[in-house]
């Protein structure tokens, strides 16, 4: 819906006035609002104080509406037609992931491994189109059945690629090939991760228990008591290790490089497990320092002995004090084997470099090595003079170049994981590290209010497979089609906490926009998955990988940014699965514009007035299952 003044402008100047006239009118309007708003406010001040708040509120609303209208004009001037539905992309884009075009990266001069890294600056501004699902795509099975059985048509992977993609597969393949083939069945149209053969899940349990025992624990059920709550799983294969960690209440986030076929990340997300594309090549990962309690690599293919140790320094940056780096890699091969020589050459510097960054090798068993990052701040001052230097200045962590220095104990977040509260909720002292604890508690209260207000509308709409019957209760856990959820403007992680409070069997990717207040350290300290992201760029994931997208205040936030709102909606459509949901809560003007864009990309959309006296509105959209 266009604003009234914009409709009048169309009547005066014609259906498509010159862009220069439109911008001139907007600039003039903003100037008039500023002059008359400020003069009105001052005159009210001289007469009576009771009128000031209302005048200021109206002034602010006019400014916000003008900003939205200006943003709408920018979209129109770029050639978008809000009435015309977007067309579909070609079949070649069924699994399209922007920013990872190796050919374009090579032509742009990237080499020595950089061509495989993320380069959004290479992505050209092409024509908007909607990515169709593959011909054999089917709606994922309900959780938790979807964790163990997925439709083979939903992922771009062959049988051979599947059997070679899992790190646990690689570990057991030579010993248990027949049982493995029986266990990971590829039916005519399904991939099944079955446990009745007793191999993969039992193998993963044995492996997890082995790691716990090497750490001095009785079993992996004691990971939480040892301070291990969050795990970064590099090169997660088909996600069985992560699935097991999730089952024992740990947060395991899988990262792996972009793969055109046989993608580990796509496979993990299809199973309903936290995952995203991420590379250990030339740049830091988009997480702040001290983000994870454990970093795990089981034959993940990272050349840890290269780049003068900077890849290990990046692991050190991500690890919290007292955290663990677990590496599973064959220690030796038959003499004369090129592979064995390569692995021995890699492990040699791994025996020497960790001491330079205050790591200690605490255990080695079979093919598995465990290093622990120091929890003693004195270690850094007692190192040799030629060891890796300590960093100075700001900790930049959004795809910055790999750093040759380590983050020392001067950070206020330098707290050993063993000294942390064993409770799932952070203590007041831990909250104080991230700002005013009162802000955090206000956010919690706000989400409790949201649960009473619009969450009651969403639950029967999204989390039920059939209309609610009188007296029927939502089953626990809910057997529904929502598993992978993204909060595109996570703030303090309140949506994630609300899901946990409602005992929903979902996980949330908490995205913190790079231009907003960075609360990602708090989100990660709460044990939630999260990442920094610039919403003027595509998100590092595959098409059709999220069941629900949520954003509170993101549209208003982006109205002053450099990017197009239609670019954002096309990207949201790319990562949302067919029949997936979008929930947006924002100012009225932004919601009206969002509904127009939702119609253009063929979503069903409904605006809800929560009747709470504010100018905020709720927009609920659903993506249809379109193949033509």
C-alpha positions as CSV (number, residue, x, y, z in Angstrom):
1,X,0.0,0.0,0.0
2,X,1.5,3.3,-1.0
3,X,1.3,6.3,1.3
4,X,-1.5,8.9,0.6
5,X,1.0,11.6,-0.3
6,X,2.7,9.3,-2.8
7,X,-0.6,8.5,-4.5
8,X,-1.4,12.2,-4.9
9,X,2.1,12.7,-6.3
10,X,1.3,10.0,-9.0
11,X,-1.9,11.8,-10.0
12,X,-0.1,15.1,-10.4
13,X,3.0,13.9,-12.2
14,X,1.6,10.8,-14.0
15,X,1.9,7.1,-13.3
16,X,5.7,7.1,-13.6
17,X,7.2,10.5,-12.8
18,X,10.9,11.1,-13.4
19,X,13.1,9.8,-10.7
20,X,14.8,13.2,-10.2
21,X,11.4,14.7,-9.4
22,X,10.6,12.0,-6.9
23,X,13.9,12.5,-5.0
24,X,13.5,16.2,-5.1
25,X,10.0,15.9,-3.6
26,X,11.2,13.6,-0.8
27,X,14.1,15.9,0.1
28,X,11.7,18.9,0.2
29,X,9.3,16.9,2.4
30,X,12.0,16.0,4.8
31,X,13.1,19.6,5.1
32,X,9.5,20.8,5.7
33,X,9.0,18.1,8.4
34,X,12.2,19.2,10.1
35,X,11.3,22.9,10.1
36,X,7.7,22.7,11.1
37,X,8.3,19.8,13.5
38,X,11.0,21.7,15.4
39,X,9.0,25.0,15.3
40,X,5.8,23.3,16.5
41,X,7.7,21.6,19.3
42,X,9.2,24.9,20.5
43,X,5.9,26.7,20.4
44,X,4.2,23.9,22.4
45,X,7.1,24.1,24.9
46,X,6.3,27.8,25.6
47,X,2.6,27.2,26.2
48,X,2.2,23.9,28.0
49,X,4.3,20.9,28.7
50,X,1.5,18.4,28.2
51,X,1.6,18.7,24.4
52,X,5.3,18.0,24.0
53,X,5.2,14.2,24.0
54,X,2.4,13.9,21.5
55,X,4.0,16.5,19.2
56,X,7.3,14.7,19.4
57,X,5.6,11.4,18.7
58,X,3.8,12.7,15.6
59,X,7.0,14.3,14.4
60,X,8.9,11.0,14.8
61,X,6.2,9.1,13.0
62,X,6.3,11.5,10.1
63,X,10.1,11.2,9.9
64,X,9.8,7.4,10.0
65,X,7.1,7.4,7.3
66,X,9.2,9.7,5.2
67,X,12.2,7.4,5.5
68,X,10.1,4.4,4.5
69,X,8.7,6.3,1.5
70,X,12.2,7.4,0.5
71,X,13.3,3.8,0.7
72,X,10.3,2.8,-1.5
73,X,11.3,5.4,-4.1
74,X,14.9,3.9,-4.1
75,X,13.4,0.5,-4.9
76,X,11.2,2.0,-7.6
77,X,14.0,3.9,-9.2
78,X,16.0,0.7,-9.5
79,X,13.4,-0.6,-11.9
80,X,11.3,-2.8,-9.6
81,X,7.7,-3.3,-10.3
82,X,5.7,-4.0,-7.2
83,X,2.7,-5.2,-9.1
84,X,4.5,-7.8,-11.2
85,X,5.4,-11.2,-9.7
86,X,9.0,-12.2,-10.1
87,X,9.8,-15.0,-12.6
88,X,11.7,-18.2,-11.8
89,X,15.4,-18.8,-12.2
90,X,16.7,-21.5,-14.5
91,X,17.3,-25.1,-13.4
92,X,21.0,-24.4,-13.1
93,X,20.3,-22.3,-10.0
94,X,18.4,-25.0,-8.0
95,X,21.4,-25.2,-5.5
96,X,22.7,-21.7,-6.1
97,X,24.8,-20.1,-3.3
98,X,25.9,-16.5,-4.0
99,X,29.5,-15.3,-3.1
100,X,31.0,-18.7,-3.8
101,X,31.6,-18.6,-7.6
102,X,35.0,-20.1,-8.1
103,X,35.2,-19.3,-11.8
104,X,34.3,-15.7,-11.2
105,X,36.8,-15.5,-8.3
106,X,39.6,-16.8,-10.5
107,X,38.7,-14.3,-13.2
108,X,38.8,-11.5,-10.5
109,X,42.4,-12.5,-9.6
110,X,41.9,-14.6,-6.5
111,X,44.3,-17.5,-6.3
112,X,46.3,-19.7,-3.8
113,X,43.1,-21.0,-2.3
114,X,41.4,-17.6,-2.1
115,X,39.2,-18.5,-5.0
116,X,37.3,-21.0,-2.8
117,X,36.6,-18.3,-0.1
118,X,33.6,-16.1,0.2
119,X,33.7,-13.1,-2.1
120,X,30.4,-11.2,-2.2
121,X,32.1,-8.3,-4.0
122,X,32.4,-10.4,-7.1
123,X,28.6,-11.1,-7.3
124,X,27.0,-9.1,-10.0
125,X,23.6,-7.4,-9.8
126,X,21.6,-9.7,-12.0
127,X,17.9,-9.8,-12.6
128,X,15.7,-10.9,-9.7
129,X,14.3,-14.4,-9.9
130,X,13.0,-17.1,-7.6
131,X,14.8,-20.4,-7.2
132,X,12.6,-23.4,-7.8
133,X,13.0,-26.6,-5.9
134,X,14.4,-29.7,-7.7
135,X,11.8,-31.8,-9.6
136,X,12.0,-34.6,-6.9
137,X,11.9,-32.2,-3.9
138,X,9.6,-33.2,-1.1
139,X,8.6,-31.6,2.2
140,X,11.0,-32.9,4.9
141,X,9.8,-35.4,7.4
142,X,8.6,-34.3,10.8
143,X,11.2,-34.0,13.6
144,X,12.6,-36.2,15.0
145,X,12.0,-38.6,12.1
146,X,13.6,-36.1,9.8
147,X,16.9,-36.4,11.7
148,X,17.3,-40.0,10.7
149,X,15.6,-40.1,7.3
150,X,15.8,-37.5,4.5
151,X,14.6,-37.4,0.9
152,X,17.5,-37.9,-1.5
153,X,15.9,-35.5,-4.0
154,X,16.3,-32.7,-1.5
155,X,20.1,-32.7,-1.5
156,X,22.5,-32.7,-4.4
157,X,24.5,-35.8,-3.5
158,X,25.2,-39.2,-5.1
159,X,25.5,-42.5,-3.3
160,X,29.3,-42.4,-3.6
161,X,29.6,-38.9,-2.4
162,X,27.4,-39.7,0.6
163,X,29.5,-42.7,1.6
164,X,32.6,-40.6,1.5
165,X,31.3,-37.4,3.1
166,X,31.0,-38.3,6.7
167,X,34.0,-38.0,9.0
168,X,32.7,-41.0,11.0
169,X,32.2,-42.8,7.7
170,X,35.9,-42.2,6.8
171,X,36.9,-43.4,10.2
172,X,35.1,-46.7,10.0
173,X,34.8,-47.3,6.3
174,X,37.9,-49.5,6.0
175,X,36.9,-51.7,9.0
176,X,33.1,-51.9,8.6
177,X,32.3,-51.4,5.0
178,X,29.6,-54.1,4.7
179,X,27.8,-53.0,7.9
180,X,28.2,-49.4,6.9
181,X,26.5,-49.9,3.6
182,X,23.7,-51.7,5.3
183,X,23.3,-49.0,7.9
184,X,23.2,-45.9,5.8
185,X,20.6,-47.1,3.4
186,X,19.9,-45.2,0.2
187,X,16.5,-46.3,-0.8
188,X,15.0,-45.3,-4.1
189,X,14.2,-41.9,-2.8
190,X,15.5,-41.7,0.8
191,X,18.7,-41.6,2.7
192,X,18.3,-43.3,6.1
193,X,20.7,-42.9,9.1
194,X,19.6,-46.1,10.9
195,X,20.9,-47.2,14.2
196,X,19.6,-50.8,14.2
197,X,22.8,-52.1,12.6
198,X,24.6,-50.6,15.6
199,X,27.4,-49.0,13.7
200,X,27.2,-45.3,13.1
201,X,25.3,-44.1,16.1
202,X,27.1,-46.6,18.3
203,X,30.4,-45.7,16.6
204,X,29.7,-42.0,17.3
205,X,28.8,-42.8,20.9
206,X,32.0,-44.7,21.4
207,X,34.0,-41.9,19.8
208,X,32.3,-39.3,22.0
209,X,32.9,-41.4,25.1
210,X,36.5,-41.8,24.1
211,X,37.0,-38.0,23.9
212,X,35.4,-37.6,27.3
213,X,37.6,-40.2,28.9
214,X,40.7,-38.6,27.3
215,X,39.6,-35.4,29.0
216,X,39.5,-37.2,32.3
217,X,35.7,-37.5,32.4
218,X,33.7,-40.6,33.2
219,X,31.5,-40.3,30.1
220,X,30.3,-37.7,27.6
221,X,27.3,-37.0,29.8
222,X,29.8,-35.1,32.0
223,X,30.8,-32.6,29.2
224,X,28.4,-30.0,30.7
225,X,29.9,-30.3,34.1
226,X,33.4,-29.8,32.6
227,X,32.3,-26.5,31.0
228,X,31.8,-27.8,27.5
229,X,28.4,-26.6,26.2
230,X,29.2,-25.3,22.7
231,X,31.1,-27.2,20.0
232,X,32.3,-26.0,16.6
233,X,32.4,-29.1,14.4
234,X,34.7,-28.4,11.3
235,X,33.9,-30.6,8.3
236,X,31.0,-32.4,10.0
237,X,30.4,-35.0,7.3
238,X,26.8,-36.1,7.4
239,X,26.4,-34.7,10.9
240,X,26.2,-37.8,13.1
241,X,28.7,-36.5,15.7
242,X,26.7,-33.2,15.9
243,X,23.4,-35.1,16.1
244,X,24.8,-37.1,19.1
245,X,26.0,-34.0,20.9
246,X,22.6,-32.3,20.4
247,X,21.0,-35.4,22.0
248,X,23.1,-34.9,25.2
249,X,22.1,-31.2,25.3
250,X,25.2,-29.6,23.8
251,X,25.1,-27.0,21.0
252,X,27.1,-28.3,18.1
253,X,27.5,-26.0,15.1
254,X,28.8,-27.5,11.9
255,X,30.8,-25.5,9.4
256,X,32.3,-26.7,6.1
257,X,33.4,-25.1,2.9
258,X,31.1,-24.6,-0.1
259,X,30.6,-27.7,-2.2
260,X,28.7,-27.7,-5.5
261,X,27.7,-31.3,-4.8
262,X,27.8,-33.6,-1.8
263,X,27.6,-30.7,0.6
264,X,28.1,-31.5,4.2
265,X,26.3,-28.3,5.3
266,X,23.3,-29.0,3.1
267,X,23.1,-32.6,4.4
268,X,23.3,-31.5,8.1
269,X,20.7,-28.8,7.6
270,X,18.4,-31.2,5.9
271,X,18.6,-33.4,9.0
272,X,17.6,-30.4,11.1
273,X,21.1,-29.8,12.6
274,X,22.8,-26.4,13.0
275,X,25.2,-25.8,10.2
276,X,26.5,-23.0,7.9
277,X,29.1,-22.5,5.2
278,X,32.5,-21.5,6.6
279,X,36.1,-21.7,5.4
280,X,39.5,-22.0,7.1
281,X,41.4,-20.4,4.2
282,X,42.3,-16.7,4.4
283,X,39.7,-15.0,6.6
284,X,38.4,-15.2,10.2
285,X,35.1,-16.8,10.7
286,X,32.2,-14.5,11.6
287,X,32.2,-15.2,15.3
288,X,33.8,-13.1,18.1
289,X,36.7,-14.3,20.2
290,X,36.0,-16.8,22.9
291,X,33.0,-18.2,21.2
292,X,33.3,-22.0,21.7
293,X,34.2,-24.4,24.4
294,X,35.5,-27.1,22.0
295,X,36.6,-27.1,18.3
296,X,36.4,-30.5,16.7
297,X,38.0,-31.7,13.5
298,X,37.7,-35.3,12.3
299,X,39.6,-35.6,9.0
300,X,38.2,-32.2,8.1
301,X,40.8,-31.6,5.4
302,X,42.3,-28.4,7.0
303,X,46.0,-28.0,6.4
304,X,46.8,-27.0,10.0
305,X,50.6,-27.0,9.3
306,X,50.3,-24.2,6.6
307,X,50.1,-20.4,6.7
308,X,52.7,-20.2,9.6
309,X,50.2,-21.5,12.1
310,X,47.6,-18.8,11.5
311,X,44.8,-21.4,11.1
312,X,45.6,-22.7,14.6
313,X,45.7,-19.1,15.8
314,X,42.2,-18.7,14.4
315,X,41.1,-21.8,16.4
316,X,42.8,-20.2,19.5
317,X,40.8,-17.0,18.9
318,X,37.5,-19.0,18.8
319,X,38.3,-21.1,21.8
320,X,37.4,-19.9,25.3
321,X,40.1,-20.2,28.0
322,X,40.4,-23.8,29.1
323,X,38.7,-24.9,25.9
324,X,39.6,-28.0,23.9
325,X,40.8,-28.6,20.3
326,X,40.1,-32.2,19.3
327,X,41.8,-33.5,16.1
328,X,41.2,-37.0,14.8
329,X,43.5,-37.9,12.0
330,X,45.5,-41.1,11.1
331,X,48.8,-40.8,12.8
332,X,50.7,-43.1,10.5
333,X,50.3,-45.0,7.3
334,X,52.4,-47.7,5.7
335,X,55.9,-46.5,4.8
336,X,56.2,-45.2,1.3
337,X,52.6,-44.0,1.3
338,X,52.3,-40.4,0.0
339,X,49.3,-39.9,2.2
340,X,51.1,-41.1,5.3
341,X,54.0,-38.8,4.6
342,X,51.7,-35.9,4.1
343,X,49.9,-36.6,7.5
344,X,53.2,-37.0,9.3
345,X,54.5,-33.7,7.9
346,X,51.3,-32.0,9.1
347,X,51.5,-33.5,12.6
348,X,55.1,-32.5,13.2
349,X,54.4,-28.8,13.5
350,X,51.3,-29.6,15.5
351,X,53.6,-31.0,18.2
352,X,55.6,-27.8,18.4
353,X,53.4,-24.8,17.6
354,X,50.7,-25.3,20.3
355,X,53.2,-24.5,23.0
356,X,53.8,-21.1,21.4
357,X,50.2,-20.2,21.9
358,X,49.8,-21.7,25.4
359,X,48.2,-25.0,24.5
360,X,49.1,-28.3,26.0
361,X,48.6,-31.8,24.6
362,X,46.6,-33.5,27.3
363,X,45.9,-36.8,25.6
364,X,46.5,-38.9,22.5
365,X,44.8,-42.2,21.8
366,X,44.8,-44.0,18.5
367,X,44.1,-41.4,15.8
368,X,42.7,-38.7,18.2
369,X,44.7,-35.8,19.8
370,X,43.3,-33.3,22.3
371,X,44.9,-30.0,23.1
372,X,43.7,-27.7,25.9
373,X,44.0,-23.9,25.7
374,X,45.5,-22.5,28.9
375,X,43.3,-21.2,31.7
376,X,46.3,-19.6,33.4
377,X,46.8,-16.0,32.4
378,X,50.4,-16.1,33.5
379,X,51.3,-18.4,30.6
380,X,51.3,-15.6,28.2
381,X,53.8,-13.5,30.1
382,X,56.2,-16.5,30.6
383,X,56.5,-17.4,27.0
384,X,59.6,-17.0,24.9
385,X,60.2,-13.7,23.3
386,X,59.9,-15.1,19.7
387,X,56.6,-16.8,20.3
388,X,53.3,-15.6,18.7
389,X,52.7,-12.0,19.8
390,X,49.6,-10.8,21.7
391,X,47.1,-8.8,19.7
392,X,46.6,-5.1,20.3
393,X,43.4,-3.2,19.6
394,X,39.9,-4.1,18.5
395,X,38.9,-7.7,17.9
396,X,37.5,-7.6,14.4
397,X,35.7,-10.8,13.5
398,X,33.5,-10.3,10.4
399,X,35.5,-12.0,7.6
400,X,38.7,-10.1,8.4
401,X,42.0,-11.4,7.2
402,X,43.6,-14.1,9.4
403,X,45.6,-12.6,12.2
404,X,49.2,-13.5,13.1
405,X,48.6,-12.7,16.8
406,X,46.6,-14.2,19.7
407,X,44.0,-12.7,22.0
408,X,45.4,-12.6,25.5
409,X,43.9,-12.4,29.0
410,X,43.4,-8.6,28.8
411,X,39.8,-9.1,27.5
412,X,37.1,-8.9,30.1
413,X,35.6,-12.1,28.6
414,X,38.7,-14.1,29.4
415,X,37.0,-16.5,31.8
416,X,38.0,-20.2,31.9
417,X,35.1,-22.5,31.0
418,X,35.7,-24.4,34.2
419,X,35.0,-21.3,36.3
420,X,31.7,-20.6,34.6
421,X,28.3,-21.2,36.1
422,X,27.0,-24.7,35.6
423,X,23.5,-23.3,35.2
424,X,22.0,-22.9,31.7
425,X,21.2,-19.3,32.6
426,X,24.0,-16.7,33.0
427,X,24.6,-15.2,36.4
428,X,24.4,-11.5,37.0
429,X,28.1,-11.2,37.0
430,X,28.3,-13.0,33.6
431,X,25.6,-10.7,32.2
432,X,27.4,-7.7,33.3
433,X,30.2,-8.6,30.9
434,X,27.9,-7.8,28.1
435,X,26.4,-4.5,29.3
436,X,23.7,-3.5,31.7
437,X,22.0,-6.6,33.1
438,X,18.7,-4.6,33.4
439,X,18.6,-4.4,29.6
440,X,18.8,-8.2,29.4
441,X,16.0,-8.7,31.9
442,X,13.9,-6.2,30.1
443,X,14.4,-8.2,27.0
444,X,13.2,-11.4,28.8
445,X,10.2,-9.6,30.1
446,X,9.4,-8.3,26.6
447,X,9.5,-11.8,25.2
448,X,7.3,-13.1,27.9
449,X,4.8,-10.4,26.9
450,X,5.3,-11.4,23.3
451,X,4.4,-15.0,24.2
452,X,1.1,-13.7,25.6
453,X,0.4,-11.4,22.7
454,X,1.3,-12.7,19.3
455,X,2.9,-16.0,20.1
456,X,-0.5,-17.4,20.9
457,X,-1.4,-16.5,17.3
458,X,1.6,-18.2,15.8
459,X,1.6,-21.4,17.8
460,X,-1.7,-22.9,16.4
461,X,-1.0,-21.4,13.0
462,X,2.6,-22.7,12.5
463,X,3.1,-25.5,15.0
464,X,0.0,-27.6,14.2
465,X,-0.4,-29.9,11.3
466,X,-4.2,-29.7,11.5
467,X,-6.7,-27.2,13.0
468,X,-6.9,-27.1,16.7
469,X,-9.6,-29.2,18.3
470,X,-11.3,-28.0,21.4
471,X,-9.3,-29.0,24.4
472,X,-6.4,-30.3,22.2
473,X,-2.9,-29.5,23.4
474,X,0.2,-29.0,21.3
475,X,2.2,-32.3,21.6
476,X,5.6,-32.2,23.4
477,X,7.8,-32.4,21.5
478,X,5.8,-30.9,18.6
479,X,5.7,-33.2,15.6
480,X,5.5,-30.4,13.0
481,X,7.4,-29.1,10.0
482,X,9.3,-26.3,11.8
483,X,12.8,-27.4,12.9
484,X,15.4,-24.9,11.4
485,X,14.6,-21.4,12.5
486,X,16.5,-18.2,11.8
487,X,16.2,-15.0,13.8
488,X,17.5,-12.4,11.4
489,X,17.8,-9.7,14.1
490,X,18.4,-11.7,17.2
491,X,19.1,-8.9,19.8
492,X,19.7,-10.8,23.0
493,X,18.5,-14.2,21.7
494,X,15.0,-13.8,23.1
495,X,13.3,-15.8,20.4
496,X,15.6,-18.7,21.1
497,X,14.9,-18.5,24.8
498,X,11.2,-18.3,24.1
499,X,11.3,-21.5,22.1
500,X,13.1,-23.3,24.9
501,X,10.6,-22.0,27.4
502,X,7.8,-23.4,25.2
503,X,9.7,-26.7,24.9
504,X,9.6,-26.5,21.1
505,X,11.9,-29.0,19.3
506,X,13.6,-26.4,17.2
507,X,17.0,-24.7,17.0
508,X,17.6,-21.1,16.1
509,X,20.3,-19.5,14.1
510,X,20.7,-16.2,15.9
511,X,21.9,-13.6,13.4
512,X,23.3,-10.3,14.6
513,X,23.5,-7.6,11.9
514,X,26.9,-6.1,11.7
515,X,25.5,-2.6,11.9
516,X,23.6,-3.2,15.1
517,X,24.8,-3.5,18.7
518,X,26.9,-6.7,18.8
519,X,25.3,-9.0,21.3
520,X,26.6,-12.1,19.7
521,X,29.0,-12.8,22.6
522,X,26.1,-12.9,25.0
523,X,24.1,-15.2,22.7
524,X,27.0,-17.6,22.4
525,X,27.7,-17.5,26.1
526,X,24.0,-18.5,26.6
527,X,24.8,-21.6,24.6
528,X,22.8,-20.6,21.5
529,X,24.1,-20.8,17.9
530,X,24.7,-17.5,16.3
531,X,26.7,-15.5,13.7
532,X,27.5,-12.0,12.6
533,X,26.1,-11.1,9.2
534,X,25.6,-8.2,6.8
535,X,22.1,-8.4,5.4
536,X,23.2,-6.4,2.4
537,X,24.9,-9.7,1.4
538,X,23.6,-13.2,0.9
539,X,23.7,-15.6,3.9
540,X,26.2,-18.4,3.7
541,X,23.8,-21.3,3.3
542,X,22.2,-23.4,0.6
543,X,18.7,-22.9,-0.8
544,X,15.7,-24.3,1.1
545,X,17.5,-24.8,4.4
546,X,15.3,-23.0,6.9
547,X,11.7,-23.7,7.9
548,X,11.0,-20.3,9.5
549,X,12.5,-16.8,9.3
550,X,11.8,-14.3,12.0
551,X,12.8,-10.6,12.3
552,X,11.9,-8.0,14.8
553,X,12.7,-4.4,13.7
554,X,15.1,-5.5,10.9
555,X,13.2,-3.7,8.1
556,X,13.3,-0.4,9.8
557,X,16.9,-0.9,10.6
558,X,17.7,-1.6,6.9
559,X,15.7,1.3,5.6
560,X,18.7,3.5,6.2
561,X,21.2,1.0,4.8
562,X,22.8,0.8,1.3
563,X,20.9,-2.3,0.2
564,X,17.6,-2.9,-1.5
565,X,14.7,-4.4,0.4
566,X,13.8,-6.5,-2.6
567,X,17.3,-8.0,-2.6
568,X,16.7,-9.0,1.0
569,X,13.3,-10.6,0.2
570,X,14.7,-12.6,-2.7
571,X,17.5,-13.8,-0.5
572,X,14.9,-14.8,2.2
573,X,13.0,-16.7,-0.5
574,X,16.2,-18.5,-1.5
575,X,17.0,-19.9,1.9
576,X,13.3,-20.6,2.9
577,X,12.0,-24.1,2.1
578,X,8.7,-24.4,0.2
579,X,5.8,-24.1,2.7
580,X,8.1,-22.3,5.1
581,X,7.0,-19.4,7.3
582,X,8.2,-15.8,7.6
583,X,7.3,-13.7,10.7
584,X,8.1,-10.0,10.7
585,X,7.4,-7.5,13.4
586,X,8.0,-3.9,12.6
587,X,6.6,-0.4,12.1
588,X,3.4,0.0,10.1
589,X,5.1,1.7,7.1
590,X,7.8,-1.0,6.9
591,X,5.2,-3.8,7.2
592,X,3.0,-2.4,4.4
593,X,6.1,-2.2,2.1
594,X,7.1,-5.7,3.1
595,X,3.6,-7.0,2.3
596,X,3.9,-5.6,-1.2
597,X,7.3,-7.3,-1.7
598,X,5.9,-10.6,-0.3
599,X,3.1,-10.5,-2.9
600,X,5.7,-9.9,-5.6
601,X,7.7,-13.0,-4.7
602,X,4.4,-15.0,-4.6
603,X,4.2,-15.4,-0.8
604,X,0.8,-15.5,1.0
605,X,0.8,-12.6,3.5
606,X,-1.4,-11.5,6.3
607,X,-1.0,-8.3,8.5
608,X,-2.1,-8.5,12.1
609,X,-2.8,-5.6,14.3
610,X,-2.0,-6.7,17.9
611,X,-4.2,-4.0,19.3
612,X,-1.5,-3.0,21.8
613,X,-1.7,0.7,21.2
614,X,1.6,0.9,19.2
615,X,2.3,1.5,15.5
616,X,3.9,-2.0,15.3
617,X,2.3,-4.6,13.1
618,X,2.9,-8.3,12.6
619,X,3.3,-9.8,9.1
620,X,3.0,-13.5,8.7
621,X,3.9,-15.0,5.3
622,X,4.1,-18.5,3.9
623,X,6.1,-19.5,0.9
624,X,4.0,-21.7,-1.5
625,X,5.3,-25.0,-3.0
626,X,5.7,-23.8,-6.6
627,X,7.5,-25.9,-9.3
628,X,6.4,-24.0,-12.4
